[in-house]
Amino acid sequence: MGSVSDEWRASKAVIRLCEGECFLTRYGDPRGYPVFYLHGFPGSHREGALADRSARIHRVCLYAIDRPGYGESRARPDLTLAGWPEYQERLAAELGLTRYGVIALSGGAPYAYAGAYAASTRLDFTLIMGGLPPLLDRGERAALPALMRLHGWIQNGFPGLLEMEARFLARSIRRRPGWLLERVQRLVAPIDQDTLMEPDVRRTLQASWVWGMRGAGAGLVDDLRRYLTLWPGGFRTALQAPLRVIHGDRDRIVPLERVEAFVKKLQGVAVEVHAGEGHFSLPLRRQDTIWETVRQLIGTVSDF
């Protein structure tokens, strides 16, 4: 296993694992409690910039990861959701972390759920915001958005076509990230439309998408494959560390009903619903409340 680069240019470091490379950026307080941030779909580590100020205030060192295939992280088509916890643990070991937390947004949630139910002596807590639930049985596929079901059909019958589409999307996003933003704005609730009009939010999300698509869409393909694959088991076992699930009742990207149906199948977990909040507004408009929750979770396990 390799080691962390000695040079942290602009707070960035490349973590070298025996399988390849993972790129991450450090936000917040460099001396604070370590937390991994798992970005949405699509996305990259640059999403973490929106939480930089809050992380500093609450003394959190936020390690924002480029998932495999996004940005400068090497693609790992062989990696499954079941294999993610080991990948995450290796990152922690490379960084010399003896304990850490996880915060996940949207498409980062299936990975966070997988980590929360894996045996780990390092993981102290997991917090999921606006998170996409993983699939536990085939019947749940019918509740997926039509476009995602279509991609599942293409993946099963014409995998090469899905890769071609991903390359086209990646190229389109790199050249004109506003194209994706315009389409997202048509899908979301008014509260999210207002949030996406804020200059800092628009600038950060577009920069995140452009960076994430440096991998020619490999991350898109692999994320979709993992989202559409049934979880092999384990979610009905006891949690290894506290899990908090936070969701807005105006979320049209990941409807609250689907999250509540999934969480009902878990032991000792409930959805904390924020009235009037959507997919993008939740982590931004409720930052103070959410980061107070993070601080409380840290306080139960650490003196940071």
C-alpha positions in Angstrom: 0.0 0.0 0.0 1.3 3.5 -0.8 1.4 6.6 1.2 0.0 10.1 1.2 1.8 12.7 -0.9 4.0 15.0 1.1 2.8 18.0 -0.9 -0.7 19.4 -0.2 -0.9 21.9 -3.1 -4.0 24.0 -2.6 -5.0 21.6 0.2 -5.1 18.7 -2.3 -3.5 15.3 -2.0 -3.5 12.1 -4.0 -4.0 9.0 -2.0 -2.4 6.0 -3.6 -3.9 2.6 -3.0 -2.8 -0.8 -4.2 -5.6 -0.8 -6.8 -5.0 2.6 -8.2 -5.4 6.2 -7.2 -8.1 8.2 -5.3 -8.1 12.0 -5.5 -9.4 14.1 -2.6 -9.5 17.6 -1.3 -9.4 18.8 2.3 -11.9 21.4 3.4 -12.6 22.9 6.8 -10.3 22.8 9.8 -7.1 20.8 9.0 -6.7 20.0 12.7 -10.4 19.1 13.2 -12.2 15.8 13.5 -11.9 13.9 10.2 -15.0 13.3 8.1 -15.3 11.8 4.6 -17.7 13.7 2.3 -19.3 11.5 -0.5 -20.5 13.6 -3.4 -23.7 13.3 -5.4 -24.5 12.0 -8.9 -22.8 13.3 -10.9 -20.2 15.3 -9.0 -16.8 15.5 -7.5 -14.8 16.6 -4.5 -15.6 20.2 -5.4 -19.0 20.0 -3.9 -17.3 20.1 -0.5 -16.5 23.8 -1.0 -20.1 24.6 -0.1 -19.5 23.2 3.3 -16.0 24.6 3.9 -17.1 27.5 6.2 -19.4 25.3 8.3 -16.7 22.7 8.6 -14.2 25.3 9.9 -16.7 26.7 12.4 -17.4 23.2 13.8 -13.8 22.1 13.8 -14.2 19.4 11.1 -11.6 18.3 8.6 -13.7 17.4 5.6 -12.0 15.0 3.2 -14.0 15.3 0.0 -13.4 12.3 -2.3 -13.6 11.9 -6.0 -15.3 8.5 -6.3 -13.6 6.1 -8.7 -14.1 7.2 -12.3 -14.8 10.8 -11.4 -12.2 13.6 -11.7 -8.7 12.2 -11.3 -9.7 9.1 -9.4 -9.0 5.9 -11.4 -12.1 4.0 -12.5 -13.0 0.8 -10.6 -15.7 -1.0 -12.6 -15.0 -4.1 -10.4 -15.9 -2.2 -7.2 -19.3 -3.0 -5.8 -21.3 -1.4 -3.0 -20.4 -4.4 -0.8 -16.7 -3.6 -1.5 -16.9 0.1 -0.8 -16.4 -0.1 3.0 -13.0 -1.8 2.4 -12.1 0.9 -0.1 -13.1 3.6 2.4 -11.2 1.9 5.2 -8.0 1.9 3.1 -8.4 5.6 2.5 -8.6 6.1 6.2 -5.6 4.0 6.8 -3.6 5.9 4.1 -4.5 9.2 5.9 -3.5 7.7 9.3 -7.0 8.1 10.7 -7.9 6.1 13.7 -11.5 7.3 13.6 -13.7 9.2 11.3 -17.3 10.1 10.3 -19.1 10.1 6.9 -21.4 12.7 5.4 -23.1 11.8 2.1 -25.3 13.7 -0.2 -27.7 12.4 -2.8 -25.9 9.8 -5.0 -23.2 9.3 -2.4 -25.8 7.8 0.0 -25.7 4.1 -1.2 -22.0 4.1 -0.5 -22.6 5.6 2.9 -25.3 3.1 3.8 -22.9 0.3 2.8 -20.2 1.7 5.1 -22.6 2.2 8.0 -23.5 -1.5 8.0 -19.9 -2.8 7.6 -17.8 -3.8 10.5 -15.3 -1.0 11.3 -13.5 0.1 14.4 -12.8 3.5 12.8 -16.3 4.7 11.7 -18.0 6.8 14.4 -21.1 7.9 12.6 -22.8 8.4 9.2 -25.1 11.3 8.2 -27.0 11.2 4.9 -28.8 14.2 3.3 -31.2 13.9 0.5 -29.8 10.4 -0.1 -30.7 7.9 -2.8 -31.5 4.5 -1.1 -29.9 1.3 -2.4 -32.1 -1.4 -3.8 -33.0 -4.3 -1.4 -35.3 -6.3 -3.7 -36.3 -6.4 -7.3 -39.7 -5.0 -6.7 -38.1 -1.6 -5.7 -36.8 -1.2 -9.3 -40.4 -0.3 -10.4 -40.3 2.8 -8.1 -37.1 4.1 -9.8 -37.4 7.1 -12.1 -38.2 6.1 -15.7 -34.8 7.3 -17.0 -32.9 5.2 -14.4 -35.0 2.1 -15.3 -34.2 2.8 -19.0 -30.5 2.9 -18.2 -30.8 -0.4 -16.4 -32.3 -2.0 -19.4 -29.6 -0.5 -21.7 -26.9 -1.7 -19.2 -28.2 -5.3 -19.2 -28.7 -5.5 -23.0 -26.4 -3.0 -24.6 -23.6 -2.0 -22.1 -21.5 -0.5 -24.9 -24.4 1.9 -25.7 -24.4 3.1 -22.1 -20.7 3.8 -22.2 -21.1 5.8 -25.4 -23.9 7.8 -23.8 -21.8 8.5 -20.8 -18.9 9.8 -22.9 -21.3 12.0 -24.8 -22.8 13.4 -21.5 -19.3 13.9 -20.0 -18.2 15.8 -23.1 -21.4 17.9 -23.1 -21.0 18.8 -19.4 -17.4 19.7 -19.7 -18.1 22.0 -22.6 -21.3 23.6 -21.3 -22.1 22.8 -17.6 -25.0 25.2 -17.7 -26.7 22.7 -20.0 -27.1 20.2 -17.1 -28.0 22.9 -14.6 -30.9 24.0 -16.9 -32.2 20.5 -17.1 -32.0 20.0 -13.3 -33.8 23.2 -12.7 -36.8 21.9 -14.7 -37.1 18.8 -12.5 -36.9 20.3 -9.0 -39.3 22.1 -6.6 -39.4 26.0 -6.6 -37.3 26.1 -3.4 -34.6 24.2 -5.2 -34.9 26.4 -8.3 -34.3 29.4 -6.0 -31.3 27.7 -4.4 -29.7 26.9 -7.8 -30.0 30.5 -8.8 -27.6 31.6 -6.1 -24.3 32.5 -7.7 -22.0 30.6 -5.3 -24.1 27.5 -5.6 -24.3 27.6 -9.4 -20.6 28.2 -9.7 -19.6 25.5 -7.3 -21.9 22.8 -8.8 -20.9 23.5 -12.3 -17.2 23.4 -11.4 -17.9 20.1 -9.6 -19.6 18.6 -12.6 -16.9 19.8 -15.0 -14.1 18.3 -12.8 -16.0 15.1 -12.3 -16.3 14.5 -16.0 -12.6 14.5 -16.6 -12.9 10.7 -16.4 -14.9 10.6 -19.7 -18.0 9.5 -17.9 -16.6 6.3 -16.3 -17.9 7.4 -12.9 -21.4 7.9 -14.3 -21.5 4.3 -15.7 -20.2 2.7 -12.6 -22.5 4.6 -10.3 -25.5 3.7 -12.3 -24.5 0.0 -12.3 -24.1 0.1 -8.5 -27.4 1.9 -8.0 -29.2 -0.7 -10.1 -27.6 -3.7 -8.4 -29.5 -5.3 -5.5 -27.7 -5.1 -2.2 -26.5 -8.6 -1.3 -27.7 -8.3 2.3 -26.6 -6.8 5.6 -28.9 -3.9 6.0 -31.1 -5.8 8.4 -28.3 -6.4 10.8 -27.4 -4.1 13.6 -25.7 -0.8 12.9 -22.0 -0.6 13.7 -22.2 3.2 14.4 -25.0 5.9 14.6 -26.8 6.6 11.3 -28.8 9.8 10.8 -31.0 10.2 7.7 -32.1 13.8 6.9 -34.5 14.6 4.0 -36.6 17.4 2.7 -40.3 16.9 1.9 -40.0 18.9 -1.3 -37.3 16.7 -2.8 -38.3 15.8 -6.3 -34.9 14.2 -7.2 -35.2 11.6 -4.4 -38.8 11.5 -3.2 -39.3 11.4 0.5 -41.7 8.4 0.2 -39.0 6.2 -1.2 -36.6 7.1 1.5 -39.2 6.4 4.2 -40.1 3.1 2.7 -36.4 2.1 2.7 -35.6 3.3 6.2 -38.6 1.4 7.6 -36.7 -1.8 6.8 -33.7 -0.8 8.9 -33.3 -1.3 12.6 -33.2 1.7 14.8 -33.2 4.3 12.1 -35.7 7.1 11.3 -35.9 9.8 8.8 -35.6 13.4 10.1 -37.9 15.4 7.8 -37.4 19.1 7.1 -40.6 20.7 5.9 -40.4 23.0 2.9 -36.9 21.9 1.9 -35.9 20.2 -1.4 -32.9 18.3 -2.7 -30.5 21.2 -3.0 -32.0 23.6 -0.5 -31.7 21.1 2.4 -27.9 21.0 2.9 -27.6 24.7 2.2 -30.5 26.5 3.9 -30.3 24.1 6.9 -26.5 24.1 7.2 -26.6 25.4 10.8 -29.0 22.8 12.0 -27.2 20.0 10.1 -23.8 20.9 11.3 -25.0 21.2 14.9 -26.1 17.6 14.5 -22.6 16.7 13.2 -21.1 18.4 16.2 -23.3 16.5 18.5 -22.4 13.2 16.9 -18.7 14.0 17.2 -19.2 15.1 20.8 -20.4 11.6 21.7 -17.2 9.9 20.6 -14.4 12.6 20.6 -13.0 15.6 22.4 -12.3 17.4 19.1 
